[in-house]
Amino acid sequence: MKLKCIIIDDEPIARKVLQEFIGDIEFLELTGQAENPLKAMSLLGENDIDIVFLDVNMPKINGIEFLKNSKINAGIIMTTAYADYAVEAYGLDVLDYLLKPIAFERFLKACNKAKDIAESKSPIIPKQPNQNDHFFIKCDNQIEKVFYHDLLYAEAMLNYVMLYTTTKKMMVYITIKSLEEQLPADIFIKVHKSFIVNSGKIKSIEGNILNIGNAKITISQNLKEAVLNSILKDKMIKR
């Protein structure tokens, strides 16, 4: 299992150290680097990132403010010279908080924590889901049974995914990418980097907005054509 990661840090030396550390850990894959959060937005948007190594004190916007004002679908490991922000950072659900200069052993411990979370919190889904009508998923220290026809949509929220069913919502520790890979593709469609929807539950489409349940979900511009083709193919009555 490879965890894709990026580095956001304005110090070239710090980026180089992290790059070398990542290269020494077999289960990590570095997909990009940026000197500030604004330049990292394209990296976060184009890739399914598992871990972000994020500095705090950076120009234009610091790491803490970036976390508060952005929706990042990845685990966050802070890498900073400032201990003052630790309490606030953990309040934002970061995975770990590493103080510079970072020892490799401490870095490895944080990465192993991220790996353990990714592996242990994965949902239990049948090997051949198309031959079944449900799946099981870990939620609130118990295993929940979810019927495909009851699941309206899933929304990525920081390090979690919120599942919205016809009767309730459940917060589970899993990436949206992992969930997508394990749900049947003939029923569920990824319409945005943060949303997977049950195509059979879509009530109407208004431009790039899907009406499903009581929610209005935006279709990502780069996915719109593929999404509409998948939803409407051989289903739309023509004049």
Phi, psi and chi 1 to 4 in degrees:
 res  aa     phi    psi   chi1   chi2   chi3   chi4
   1 MET       -  118.5  178.5 -177.2 -173.9      -
   2 LYS   -98.5  131.4  -75.4  -84.5 -169.5 -179.4
   3 LEU  -102.1  118.7  -61.2 -179.8      -      -
   4 LYS   -79.2  135.9  -66.7 -176.6  177.7 -179.8
   5 CYS  -140.6  159.3   52.3      -      -      -
   6 ILE  -132.6  159.6   63.1  170.7      -      -
   7 ILE  -114.4  130.8  -60.7  167.5      -      -
   8 ILE  -122.9  105.7  -52.2  176.8      -      -
   9 ASP  -160.2  135.7 -163.0  -50.9      -      -
  10 ASP   -84.5   -6.2   63.8  -37.7      -      -
  11 GLU   -98.0  117.3  -61.0  176.3    0.5      -
  12 PRO   -57.0  -39.5  -24.8   34.7      -      -
  13 ILE   -65.6  -41.6  -66.0  176.4      -      -
  14 ALA   -63.1  -40.9      -      -      -      -
  15 ARG   -63.4  -39.6  -67.9 -161.3  -57.6  -88.9
  16 LYS   -64.5  -42.8 -173.0  174.0 -172.5  -59.9
  17 VAL   -61.7  -46.7  169.6      -      -      -
  18 LEU   -63.9  -39.4  -68.6  175.5      -      -
  19 GLN   -60.4  -42.9 -178.2  178.8   -9.2      -
  20 GLU   -66.7  -41.2  -69.2  176.9   -5.3      -
  21 PHE   -60.5  -46.6  -78.2    1.0      -      -
  22 ILE   -60.9  -40.6  -69.3  167.4      -      -
  23 GLY   -63.9  -23.1      -      -      -      -
  24 ASP   -88.4   -4.5  -71.6  -25.4      -      -
  25 ILE  -110.6  116.5  -60.7  176.3      -      -
  26 GLU   -60.6  -34.7 -175.2  178.9    0.8      -
  27 PHE   -88.4    4.8   59.5   81.8      -      -
  28 LEU  -104.8  145.3  -65.2 -176.2      -      -
  29 GLU  -133.5  114.3  177.9 -175.7  -13.8      -
  30 LEU   -80.2  122.5 -177.8   62.9      -      -
  31 THR  -109.3   -8.0   61.7      -      -      -
  32 GLY   175.4  165.4      -      -      -      -
  33 GLN  -139.2  152.7  -56.5 -179.2   44.6      -
  34 ALA  -148.5  149.2      -      -      -      -
  35 GLU   -88.8   -8.4   62.2 -172.4   35.9      -
  36 ASN  -158.3  161.9   64.0   60.1      -      -
  37 PRO   -59.1  -34.1  -27.8   37.5      -      -
  38 LEU   -63.5  -39.6  -61.6  179.0      -      -
  39 LYS   -75.9  -13.4  -69.2 -174.1  177.1 -179.5
  40 ALA   -86.9  -12.0      -      -      -      -
  41 MET   -58.7  -39.6  -66.6  -54.3  -65.1      -
  42 SER   -66.4  -35.9   59.7      -      -      -
  43 LEU   -65.1  -40.0  -63.3  175.3      -      -
  44 LEU   -71.1  -32.4  -69.4  165.6      -      -
  45 GLY   -79.5  -30.2      -      -      -      -
  46 GLU   -90.1  -18.2  -66.0  169.0    2.5      -
  47 ASN  -127.0  154.7  -58.3  -77.0      -      -
  48 ASP   -89.5   94.9  -71.1  -46.6      -      -
  49 ILE   -89.9  138.1  -57.1  -60.4      -      -
  50 ASP   -96.5  -37.2  -61.7  -59.9      -      -
  51 ILE  -134.6  136.7  -55.8  173.7      -      -
  52 VAL  -116.7  121.4  176.6      -      -      -
  53 PHE   -91.0  109.5  -64.3  101.8      -      -
  54 LEU  -119.3  124.2 -180.0   64.9      -      -
  55 ASP   -78.2  163.6 -170.8   16.9      -      -
  56 VAL   -98.7  -60.7  172.5      -      -      -
  57 ASN   -83.5   97.0 -168.1   22.8      -      -
  58 MET  -134.4  156.3  -68.6  178.7  -75.5      -
  59 PRO   -68.3  155.0   23.0  -32.9      -      -
  60 LYS    74.4  -54.6  -64.5 -175.2  179.7  178.3
  61 ILE  -150.0  130.6  179.8  171.6      -      -
  62 ASN   -84.7  170.4   69.0   36.2      -      -
  63 GLY   -62.6  -37.2      -      -      -      -
  64 ILE   -66.7  -46.3  -63.0  -65.5      -      -
  65 GLU   -63.5  -35.6  -68.9  -56.3  -44.7      -
  66 PHE   -61.3  -44.4  177.8   57.9      -      -
  67 LEU   -63.7  -40.1  -75.6 -177.8      -      -
  68 LYS   -66.0  -32.0  -71.5  179.7  178.3  177.5
  69 ASN  -108.7    6.6  -65.3  -71.8      -      -
  70 SER  -128.3  153.0  -56.2      -      -      -
  71 LYS  -103.7  101.9 -171.8  178.6 -123.6 -177.1
  72 ILE  -109.2  120.1  -55.7  174.4      -      -
  73 ASN   -93.2   58.9  -56.2  -38.4      -      -
  74 ALA  -156.2  160.3      -      -      -      -
  75 GLY   -75.4  139.8      -      -      -      -
  76 ILE  -109.0  126.4  -53.6  -64.0      -      -
  77 ILE  -116.7  113.3  -64.0  177.8      -      -
  78 MET   -75.4  138.2  -55.0  -60.7  -63.6      -
  79 THR  -131.4  101.5   56.8      -      -      -
  80 THR  -148.8  160.3  175.7      -      -      -
  81 ALA   -91.6   -1.5      -      -      -      -
  82 TYR  -110.9  117.1  -60.7   89.3      -      -
  83 ALA   -80.2  -17.4      -      -      -      -
  84 ASP   -61.4  -23.8  -58.7  -12.0      -      -
  85 TYR   -95.2    3.4  -61.8   94.1      -      -
  86 ALA   -60.1  -48.3      -      -      -      -
  87 VAL   -61.2  -44.7  172.9      -      -      -
  88 GLU   -64.7  -39.5 -170.4  172.4    8.7      -
  89 ALA   -64.2  -45.6      -      -      -      -
  90 TYR   -65.2  -27.2  -80.2  116.1      -      -
  91 GLY   -67.5  -17.8      -      -      -      -
  92 LEU   -99.0   15.4  -64.6  170.5      -      -
  93 ASP    67.0   34.2  -68.4  -31.8      -      -
  94 VAL   -69.8  153.6  -57.7      -      -      -
  95 LEU   -75.2  -37.4  -62.9 -178.1      -      -
  96 ASP  -160.4  164.8 -146.4  -29.8      -      -
  97 TYR  -134.0  106.3 -165.8   94.8      -      -
  98 LEU  -105.0  130.1  -53.3 -177.9      -      -
  99 LEU   -95.5  132.5  -74.3  175.1      -      -
 100 LYS   -77.6  146.9  -60.9  174.4 -178.2  176.2
 101 PRO   -71.3  134.2   26.0  -32.8      -      -
 102 ILE   -88.7  125.1  -57.7  168.0      -      -
 103 ALA   -77.7  145.0      -      -      -      -
 104 PHE   -59.7  -39.5  178.8   75.3      -      -
 105 GLU   -60.7  -39.2  -68.2   78.0   11.0      -
 106 ARG   -69.8  -38.7 -176.8   66.4 -178.8   86.4
 107 PHE   -62.6  -45.6 -178.6   82.9      -      -
 108 LEU   -61.6  -39.7  178.0   59.7      -      -
 109 LYS   -60.6  -43.3 -177.9  178.4  179.4 -179.5
 110 ALA   -64.1  -40.6      -      -      -      -
 111 CYS   -69.4  -36.6  -65.7      -      -      -
 112 ASN   -64.9  -35.1  -81.3  -30.8      -      -
 113 LYS   -61.8  -45.1 -178.2 -167.6  -64.1 -174.5
 114 ALA   -62.2  -40.4      -      -      -      -
 115 LYS   -66.1  -44.2 -178.0  173.0  179.7  -75.6
 116 ASP   -60.8  -40.7  -71.0  -16.1      -      -
 117 ILE   -64.3  -45.0  -71.6  171.6      -      -
 118 ALA   -61.4  -37.6      -      -      -      -
 119 GLU   -81.9  -43.4  -69.2  177.3  -16.4      -
 120 SER   -78.7  -21.9   66.8      -      -      -
 121 LYS   -99.2    8.5  -61.6  -63.7 -176.4  178.0
 122 SER   -68.0  145.2  -65.9      -      -      -
 123 PRO   -70.9  153.9   28.0  -35.0      -      -
 124 ILE   -94.6  107.9  -55.1  170.2      -      -
 125 ILE  -125.3  139.3  -66.7 -179.8      -      -
 126 PRO   -54.8  149.0  -25.4   34.2      -      -
 127 LYS   -63.6  -34.2  -63.2  -82.7 -173.1 -176.4
 128 GLN  -122.0   76.3  -62.5  175.0  -52.5      -
 129 PRO   -62.0  -26.6   21.6  -32.9      -      -
 130 ASN   -68.3  -15.4  -70.6  -22.8      -      -
 131 GLN   -95.3    6.3  -63.3  179.6   13.3      -
 132 ASN  -131.0  170.1  -61.4  -83.8      -      -
 133 ASP  -116.0   10.8   60.7   -2.7      -      -
 134 HIS  -156.5  172.2   64.1  -85.0      -      -
 135 PHE  -143.4  167.4   62.8   93.5      -      -
 136 PHE  -113.8  143.9  -70.5   94.6      -      -
 137 ILE  -143.9  144.9 -163.5  159.8      -      -
 138 LYS   -79.2  128.8  -64.8  176.7 -176.3  177.0
 139 CYS  -154.3  126.2  177.0      -      -      -
 140 ASP    53.1   48.2  -66.4  -27.2      -      -
 141 ASN    62.7   22.0  -62.8  -44.1      -      -
 142 GLN  -143.7  166.7   62.6 -176.4    2.0      -
 143 ILE  -102.6  119.0  -62.9  176.1      -      -
 144 GLU   -99.7  140.4  -66.1  -91.9    0.5      -
 145 LYS   -93.1  126.8 -177.0  177.5 -176.5  178.5
 146 VAL  -125.2  123.5 -178.4      -      -      -
 147 PHE   -81.9  138.6  -73.4   95.8      -      -
 148 TYR   -56.5  -40.0  -67.7  131.9      -      -
 149 HIS   -71.5  -13.2   62.9   75.8      -      -
 150 ASP   -92.0  -20.2  -77.0  -21.6      -      -
 151 LEU   -82.7  114.6 -179.8   56.2      -      -
 152 LEU   -80.0  -53.9  -60.2  175.5      -      -
 153 TYR  -163.2  166.8   64.3   94.9      -      -
 154 ALA  -125.8  139.8      -      -      -      -
 155 GLU  -126.4  127.6  179.1 -175.9    8.0      -
 156 ALA   -74.2  135.3      -      -      -      -
 157 MET  -140.6   99.1  -56.8  179.2   71.9      -
 158 LEU    52.6 -117.6  -68.2  175.9      -      -
 159 ASN   -90.1    7.5  -57.2  -38.2      -      -
 160 TYR  -124.7  171.1  -58.2   85.8      -      -
 161 VAL  -128.5  132.7  169.8      -      -      -
 162 MET   -97.9  123.8 -172.3   73.4   79.0      -
 163 LEU   -97.3  127.3  -57.9 -178.0      -      -
 164 TYR  -109.1  116.5  -66.6   83.9      -      -
 165 THR  -108.0 -178.4   73.1      -      -      -
 166 THR   -69.2  -17.3   53.8      -      -      -
 167 THR  -120.1  -21.2   58.2      -      -      -
 168 LYS  -162.4  178.3   61.7 -178.1  178.3  179.7
 169 LYS  -126.3  149.0   60.2 -177.8 -179.2  179.9
 170 MET  -134.0  132.6  -63.6  179.5  -71.8      -
 171 MET   -97.4  123.6 -179.8  172.7  -79.5      -
 172 VAL  -127.5  148.1  -64.3      -      -      -
 173 TYR   -90.3   96.5 -153.5  112.4      -      -
 174 ILE  -163.1  155.2 -173.8  178.3      -      -
 175 THR   -85.5  153.8   64.7      -      -      -
 176 ILE   -63.3  -31.8 -162.9   79.1      -      -
 177 LYS   -64.5  -46.2  175.6 -173.9  175.1 -176.3
 178 SER   -64.4  -40.5  178.9      -      -      -
 179 LEU   -62.9  -45.0 -177.8   65.4      -      -
 180 GLU   -58.3  -41.4  179.7 -170.9   15.2      -
 181 GLU   -65.3  -24.0  -70.2  172.5  -11.7      -
 182 GLN  -106.5   -5.9  -62.0  178.6   77.9      -
 183 LEU   -92.0  148.5  -71.6  174.7      -      -
 184 PRO   -64.8  124.3   19.7  -30.4      -      -
 185 ALA   -69.0  -18.3      -      -      -      -
 186 ASP   -80.6   -8.7   58.3  -30.9      -      -
 187 ILE  -113.1  -42.3  -59.2  175.1      -      -
 188 PHE  -110.3  138.1  -64.8   93.5      -      -
 189 ILE  -127.1  134.6  -54.0  170.2      -      -
 190 LYS   -83.0  115.9 -171.8  173.7 -175.8  178.9
 191 VAL  -105.7  -10.5  -59.4      -      -      -
 192 HIS  -160.5  158.4 -174.1  -81.0      -      -
 193 LYS   -60.4  -18.7   67.1  179.0 -177.4  179.3
 194 SER  -110.3   -0.5  -61.7      -      -      -
 195 PHE  -135.4  134.9  -72.3   96.4      -      -
 196 ILE  -120.6  132.2  -64.3  172.5      -      -
 197 VAL  -121.8  154.4  -55.0      -      -      -
 198 ASN   -83.2  110.7 -175.3  -27.7      -      -
 199 SER   -61.8  -27.6   59.9      -      -      -
 200 GLY   -75.5   -9.8      -      -      -      -
 201 LYS  -103.0    2.5  -62.7  -65.2 -177.4  177.9
 202 ILE   -73.6  123.0  -62.9  170.3      -      -
 203 LYS   -86.5  -37.7  -65.3 -169.9  -67.1 -172.1
 204 SER  -163.2  164.0   62.7      -      -      -
 205 ILE  -127.2  123.4  -55.2  170.9      -      -
 206 GLU  -119.9   98.7  -56.9  173.8   36.7      -
 207 GLY    64.7 -114.0      -      -      -      -
 208 ASN  -107.8   23.5   66.2  -27.1      -      -
 209 ILE  -113.9  129.5  -59.2  -65.5      -      -
 210 LEU  -100.5  130.5  -62.2  177.3      -      -
 211 ASN   -98.1  114.4  -69.9  -58.3      -      -
 212 ILE  -140.7  123.1 -178.4  166.3      -      -
 213 GLY    60.7 -129.5      -      -      -      -
 214 ASN  -101.2   10.3  -65.2  -40.8      -      -
 215 ALA  -105.2  153.6      -      -      -      -
 216 LYS  -116.6  116.7  -67.6 -177.1  178.9  -68.7
 217 ILE  -114.7  128.6  -62.4  173.2      -      -
 218 THR   -82.0  133.6  -58.3      -      -      -
 219 ILE   -84.4  129.2  -55.4  172.6      -      -
 220 SER   -61.4  138.8  175.6      -      -      -
 221 GLN   -58.1  -41.0 -169.4   60.0   40.4      -
 222 ASN   -75.3  -11.7   63.5  -43.1      -      -
 223 LEU  -106.3   -6.6  -65.4  174.6      -      -
 224 LYS   -56.5  -49.1 -175.0  175.1 -179.4  179.5
 225 GLU   -61.7  -46.7 -176.9  176.6   -4.2      -
 226 ALA   -65.6  -39.4      -      -      -      -
 227 VAL   -65.1  -48.1  168.4      -      -      -
 228 LEU   -64.9  -38.6  -68.3 -179.3      -      -
 229 ASN   -62.0  -41.2  -74.8  -19.8      -      -
 230 SER   -68.0  -40.7  178.2      -      -      -
 231 ILE   -73.0  -42.7  -66.0  171.4      -      -
 232 LEU   -95.5  -12.4  -59.6  176.3      -      -
 233 LYS   -55.4  122.2 -175.7  179.1  179.5 -178.8
 234 ASP    59.8   17.3  -58.7  -34.9      -      -
 235 LYS  -119.4  -14.9  -61.1 -178.0 -178.7   72.1
 236 MET   -92.9  127.4 -171.7  169.8  179.7      -
 237 ILE   -79.0  124.5  -64.1  176.4      -      -
 238 LYS   -96.7  155.2  -59.7  177.1 -179.0  178.6
 239 ARG   -72.4      -  -66.7 -177.6  179.5 -179.6
